[in-house]
Amino acid sequence: MHESINMDPTKLKDIILNAKRPYVIQNATHTQWKCFHQTFEEWCKGFDAMTPNLVPFEGCSKKGNSTPQWERQRTKVMMKMQDICKPKESSNNRWNSFSYRNIGQLPEPCRRGINFAAFGFPEIDEDITFWIGSAGAHTPCHYDTYGCNIVVQVYGRKSWILLPPEAKLTPVRVPYEESSVYCEQNFYSPSSYVPFVHIEDNVYHVVLEPGMALIVPPRWWHYVENLEPSLNLNTWLSLQTDLDSLISECITKLVLQDLCNGKPEVIRNHIINPTEDLLATGDSVDETYDILNYLLGQKQKNKHQCPNMSRYPWGYLNNDDFSNLIEGYDSFIKPVQKLDQWDFFKIISRNRLRYDSLNRCSEELPVDDAIQLDRLRNLINISCHPNTIKLMEKQLLED
Ligand SMILES: O=C(O)CCC(=O)C(=O)O
């Protein structure tokens, strides 16, 4: 059993809300979290005992082609939770994941005692997401448009590659998911090194082990992959500075709704992530306009009034105050280290072994549809590029 953090939670809260680069908190094990007093196998058995049905895991082949394995390519398998820890899983030719779900979907004994009080956020006990998967389960590289993320690793080891917001990755809005901006670069099964040459100096890396926590500051890119069967939990803290992103996301949605309007379903299914319900009906477009006008109003008002209190302030300490705050805790809280180029390219060359040009992932579309999809994808990626959307926002505010 690990020793748990004995840091003043209010200080930790200030650190989290002012961290400008990723930090790892060692021994963040919470004595209150029942899962930290069990093995992964015991936890899974507890899950199965409380759940009459098999679990709908989703996954893909362990081989990949040159594009990232997007969510729509995943197929479903029904398994017991216990199966995820079995050695057979690691020798399987596919990875499986049951992830990006609210902890309300876990039976009560599996989520007993879980909250973010030790980090200074006792009020966060429901807005928590869990991620369970076998080795190789991963999420393509993206940044979250809102919030600051606290991740707690419970079982297994998970690799996090992180890059700052200004890194020269290529943002894409296809597949479209509200609140995530993916990049074109395929970290899982790259076919070459070329797409990575402009970022090689800017890559941070950490492997999270049980009991460790990671702070991901706003808009940091991350590529996340299980090195073995793993369970982790996280919460995204809503920030006052998110208002700009809410506006950008709303404009993006309007442009996308318009561009996808009337397009065949088979095309739309390639554009929109399966988790999204982007209905291009008149109603939902009107709704998006109403939300946009409301947010623009909020933005104008915030110039004169006190900001929304249900969101956390962010970045309110200057560098000296932040350094003073963190001083003395350097054995608990460590900045995530930058990789030297050699080590980064070692990871890329290892991942390149997964590349298989013949791996088609049941993706093929008839030629006409494929051409139409390609054109639409390019148009969306240009018109919804974060820089384009920023310009639109600026113009809307001036108007
Ligand atoms: O754990 C993963 O696969 C992805 C996690 C992630 O993207 C996040 O916590 O923001």
The ligand as an ORCA input file, in Angstrom:
! r2SCAN-3c Opt
* xyz 0 1
  O      -6.886      7.872    -20.964
  C      -7.105      8.106    -22.134
  O      -7.110      7.241    -23.006
  C      -7.363      9.521    -22.592
  C      -7.506     10.450    -21.462
  C      -7.766     11.844    -21.891
  O      -7.771     12.167    -23.056
  C      -8.026     12.850    -20.874
  O      -8.054     12.520    -19.682
  O      -8.201     14.027    -21.269
*
